[in-house]
Amino acid sequence: MKKIGVLGSINMDTSLLLESLPSQGETILATSKLTGPGGKGFNQAVSAARLGAEVNFIGKVGADEFGRQLVTTLQQEGVSTDHIYVDANLPTGEAIILLGSSGSNMIVVNSGSNMGLTPADIDHSEQMIADADIILAQFEVPVPVIEHAFALARAKGKITVLNPAPAKQIPASLLQLTDFLIPNESEMHIITGCDTDSNESISEGAYKLIQQGVGSVIVTLGERGILICHRDGSIPIPAQRVQAIDTTAAGDSFIGAFCTQLDAYSDKPLDNIIEAVQFANRFSAIVVQRKGAFQSIPYIHELIDIQA
C-alpha cells in the first residue's frame, strides 16, 4: 500500500450553479447551491485514499464547526488526521465556487487557518514524513512550510510532488527539492511565461524548470490532454473523450491518483511516469462527468468497472 503524506489546504466549499459565469460588474442569479468539504489538499488526499493509499494529512483548521466537520469527513474517508492542527485565532478556510453550465468555473478562496501552518508544525510531523513514500503539497499553504517539509522528505529519500496552485513564482530553493511539478496550463504560463497553446513552448518552459532542479514537469491541458516533460524531451498524452459538466476537482483528482501509481523503485522510471499519468487521466475523466468537488471523486471499484 502506497504511503502518501499530503501537506495542504482544507476548506468548506460553497458552489453556486449558474447558467453562465458573470462578466465584470454583472449580477446574476444562481440556479442552485452545493456546500461541502474541499480545498486542494483535501481533494487530493481523498482521491488517493479512495484508490487504496494510506494517506496522512498535515494541515490546520480553525477552532470552529467547519473545522470539526472537515476533520470528521477526512476520518470517514480513511485519511489519518493525527497531524491536523487547530489554530485558535484563524477561521477554517472557505471557498466560493462559481460553476457555469458548461463545466467552467471561477474560484475565490479565503485561506484562513491554512495559512497558519508553521515550520514547527512540520517538525511535529517529521516521523510521519519519514514513514511516507511520497510527500505532496500545493500553494494553498505557506511556501516556507512546503520547503521545510520537502527538505525533510528529501533527506529521507522520499518523492516530492508539488502542485503550484494558485500559481506564483517558485523559489529556486523549492524547485531544487521538487521531483514532480504538476501545474495546469494557466499556472504554467504564470510560472514560465510560455505560450500554452504550443507544446513546444511549454516544453521549453518546462526544461528551464528542470535545469533549475525539478525532476519532471507534468502539465495538464484540459481537453488537449497532458504533456509529460522530462530531461530528454516531452511526451503528449491525449485526453479522455467525455462530456464534462464540472471540472472543479479534476486537477486535484488527477494529482492524487498520479501519486498512488508512482514507484520509486521502478527499473523503468519513465515508463512508470507514463503509466501513472494514463491512470490518473482515466480517473479524473470520471470526476468531470459529475457535479461537486470531493463528492465527484470515484472509488477504485468504479475505475475497475469502467475498465472492465
C-alpha positions in Angstrom: 0.0 0.0 0.0 1.4 3.4 -1.0 2.0 5.8 1.9 1.3 9.4 0.9 1.7 12.4 3.1 -0.5 15.4 2.0 0.5 18.8 3.2 -2.3 21.1 2.1 -5.4 23.0 2.4 -8.8 22.1 4.0 -11.8 24.3 3.1 -15.5 24.4 3.3 -16.7 24.9 -0.3 -19.9 26.7 -1.4 -20.6 26.0 -5.1 -23.1 28.3 -6.8 -24.5 26.7 -10.0 -25.1 29.2 -12.8 -26.3 29.3 -16.4 -23.1 31.1 -17.3 -20.2 32.8 -15.5 -20.7 36.5 -14.9 -18.9 39.3 -16.6 -17.2 42.0 -14.6 -19.8 44.1 -12.8 -22.7 41.7 -13.8 -25.2 40.5 -11.2 -26.8 37.1 -12.0 -28.9 34.5 -10.2 -27.7 31.1 -9.2 -29.9 28.1 -10.1 -28.8 26.0 -7.1 -26.2 25.7 -4.4 -24.0 22.9 -3.0 -22.0 23.1 0.2 -19.3 20.6 1.2 -15.7 19.9 2.1 -12.9 21.0 -0.3 -9.5 22.5 -0.7 -6.8 21.2 -3.0 -5.2 19.3 -0.2 -8.5 17.8 0.9 -9.5 16.7 -2.6 -6.0 15.2 -3.4 -6.0 13.3 -0.1 -9.5 11.9 -0.7 -8.6 10.9 -4.2 -5.6 8.9 -3.0 -7.4 7.3 -0.1 -10.3 6.2 -2.3 -7.8 4.5 -4.5 -6.5 2.5 -1.5 -3.4 4.5 -0.5 -2.5 5.1 3.2 -2.9 8.8 3.5 -1.7 11.1 6.3 -2.8 14.7 6.2 -0.7 17.7 7.5 -2.9 20.8 7.8 -4.6 23.3 10.0 -8.2 24.2 10.8 -9.9 26.8 12.9 -11.5 26.1 16.3 -14.9 26.2 14.7 -17.7 23.9 13.4 -16.4 23.9 9.9 -13.0 22.6 11.1 -14.6 19.9 13.1 -16.8 18.8 10.2 -13.8 18.7 7.8 -11.7 16.6 10.2 -14.6 14.2 10.7 -15.1 13.8 7.0 -11.4 13.0 6.4 -11.5 10.4 9.1 -14.6 8.9 7.4 -12.6 8.7 4.2 -9.9 6.8 5.9 -7.4 9.6 6.0 -5.3 10.0 9.1 -5.8 13.3 10.8 -3.2 13.0 13.6 -1.3 15.8 12.0 -4.1 18.3 11.5 -3.6 21.1 14.0 -6.0 23.7 15.3 -5.5 27.4 15.0 -7.1 29.4 17.9 -7.0 32.7 16.0 -7.8 32.0 12.4 -11.1 30.5 11.0 -11.2 27.4 8.9 -10.6 28.1 5.2 -13.6 28.7 2.9 -14.0 28.8 -0.9 -16.7 30.2 -3.2 -17.0 28.3 -6.5 -19.0 29.8 -9.4 -19.9 26.9 -11.8 -21.2 27.6 -15.3 -23.5 25.1 -17.1 -20.6 24.3 -19.5 -18.5 23.0 -16.6 -16.2 26.0 -16.5 -15.6 27.6 -13.1 -14.2 30.5 -11.1 -13.0 30.0 -7.5 -12.3 32.5 -4.7 -10.6 31.2 -1.5 -10.4 32.7 2.0 -7.4 30.8 3.2 -7.9 31.3 6.9 -6.2 28.7 9.1 -4.5 27.1 6.1 -2.0 30.0 6.1 -1.5 29.5 9.8 0.7 26.4 9.3 4.3 26.8 10.5 7.6 25.0 10.1 7.2 24.0 13.8 4.0 22.0 12.7 6.1 20.2 10.2 8.7 19.4 12.8 5.9 17.7 14.8 5.1 15.6 11.7 8.7 14.6 11.0 8.3 10.9 11.8 5.2 10.7 9.5 7.2 12.3 6.7 10.0 9.7 7.3 7.5 6.9 7.1 5.8 8.1 3.9 6.7 7.2 0.3 5.6 10.5 -1.2 5.0 14.0 0.2 2.5 16.1 -1.8 1.9 19.8 -1.4 0.1 22.8 -3.0 0.4 26.5 -2.7 -2.7 26.9 -0.6 -0.4 26.7 2.5 2.8 28.9 3.1 5.7 28.3 0.8 8.3 28.2 3.6 6.4 25.4 5.2 6.3 23.4 2.0 10.1 24.0 1.5 10.8 22.8 5.1 8.6 19.7 4.6 10.3 18.9 1.2 13.8 19.3 2.7 12.9 16.8 5.4 11.4 14.4 2.8 14.4 14.7 0.5 16.8 14.0 3.4 14.8 10.7 4.0 14.9 9.8 0.3 11.2 10.4 -0.3 9.4 11.5 -3.6 8.2 15.1 -3.5 5.3 16.3 -5.7 4.3 20.0 -5.9 1.0 21.3 -7.4 1.9 25.1 -7.8 -1.7 26.3 -7.4 -2.6 29.1 -7.0 0.3 29.9 -9.3 3.2 32.2 -8.3 6.9 32.4 -8.9 8.6 29.4 -7.3 11.8 30.0 -5.3 14.8 28.3 -6.7 15.4 26.5 -3.4 12.0 24.8 -3.6 12.5 23.8 -7.3 15.6 22.0 -6.3 13.6 20.0 -3.8 10.8 19.0 -6.2 10.7 15.7 -8.0 7.4 16.3 -9.8 5.9 19.7 -10.6 2.3 19.4 -11.8 0.7 22.7 -13.0 -2.2 23.3 -15.3 -1.8 25.4 -18.4 -2.6 28.7 -16.9 -0.3 28.0 -13.9 2.4 27.0 -16.3 2.1 30.3 -18.2 2.3 32.3 -15.0 5.3 30.4 -13.7 7.3 30.4 -17.0 5.7 32.9 -19.4 5.4 30.2 -22.0 2.7 30.1 -24.8 0.4 27.3 -23.5 -1.2 26.9 -27.0 2.1 25.5 -28.1 3.5 22.2 -26.8 6.9 23.3 -28.0 6.8 26.5 -25.9 5.5 24.5 -22.9 8.4 22.1 -23.2 10.9 24.9 -23.4 9.4 26.4 -20.2 9.5 23.1 -18.5 13.1 22.5 -19.5 14.1 25.7 -17.8 12.5 24.5 -14.6 14.2 21.1 -15.0 17.6 22.9 -15.4 16.8 24.6 -12.0 16.4 21.3 -10.3 12.9 19.9 -10.9 12.8 16.2 -11.8 9.9 16.2 -14.2 7.1 18.7 -15.2 3.7 17.3 -15.9 1.3 19.9 -17.4 -2.4 19.2 -17.5 -4.0 20.9 -20.6 -7.7 20.1 -20.2 -9.3 18.9 -23.5 -5.8 18.7 -25.0 -4.6 16.1 -22.5 -1.3 16.1 -20.6 2.3 16.9 -21.5 5.0 15.0 -19.7 8.2 17.0 -19.8 11.5 15.3 -18.7 15.2 16.0 -19.2 15.3 14.2 -22.5 12.1 15.6 -24.1 8.3 15.6 -23.8 5.5 13.1 -24.3 1.9 14.1 -25.0 -0.9 12.1 -23.6 -4.3 12.6 -25.2 -7.3 13.5 -23.0 -10.2 11.1 -22.4 -13.1 12.0 -24.6 -16.0 12.7 -22.2 -18.8 15.3 -21.7 -17.5 17.5 -18.8 -20.2 19.1 -16.6 -18.0 20.2 -13.6 -14.2 20.5 -13.7 -13.8 21.7 -10.1 -11.9 18.7 -8.7 -10.4 17.5 -12.0 -6.8 18.6 -11.4 -6.8 17.6 -7.7 -8.1 14.1 -8.5 -5.5 13.7 -11.3 -2.7 14.5 -8.9 -4.0 12.3 -6.1 -4.4 9.4 -8.5 -1.0 10.0 -10.1 0.7 9.8 -6.7 -0.8 6.4 -6.0 0.9 4.9 -9.1 4.4 6.2 -8.6 7.1 3.7 -7.9 10.4 5.0 -6.6 12.0 1.6 -7.2 10.9 1.1 -10.8 13.7 -0.1 -13.1 11.9 1.9 -15.9 11.1 5.2 -14.3 9.8 7.0 -17.4 7.5 4.1 -18.2 6.2 4.2 -14.7 5.5 8.0 -15.0 3.6 7.5 -18.3 1.5 4.7 -16.8 0.8 6.8 -13.7 -0.3 9.7 -15.9 -2.5 7.5 -18.0 -4.2 6.0 -14.9 -4.7 9.5 -13.4 -6.1 10.7 -16.7 -8.8 7.9 -16.7 -9.6 8.6 -13.0 -10.1 12.4 -13.5 -12.2 11.8 -16.6 -14.8 10.2 -14.3 -14.7 13.2 -12.0 -15.5 15.8 -14.6 -18.7 14.0 -15.5 -20.1 14.6 -12.1 -21.2 17.7 -10.1 -19.4 18.8 -6.9 -15.8 18.7 -5.7 -15.0 15.8 -3.4 -18.4 14.4 -4.0 -17.4 13.7 -7.6 -14.3 11.7 -6.8 -14.8 7.9 -7.6 -13.7 4.9 -5.6 -11.3 2.4 -7.1 -14.0 -0.2 -7.9 -15.6 2.4 -10.2 -12.5 2.7 -12.2 -12.2 -1.1 -12.4 -15.8 -1.4 -13.5 -15.2 1.1 -16.3 -12.0 -0.7 -17.5 -13.9 -4.0 -17.5 
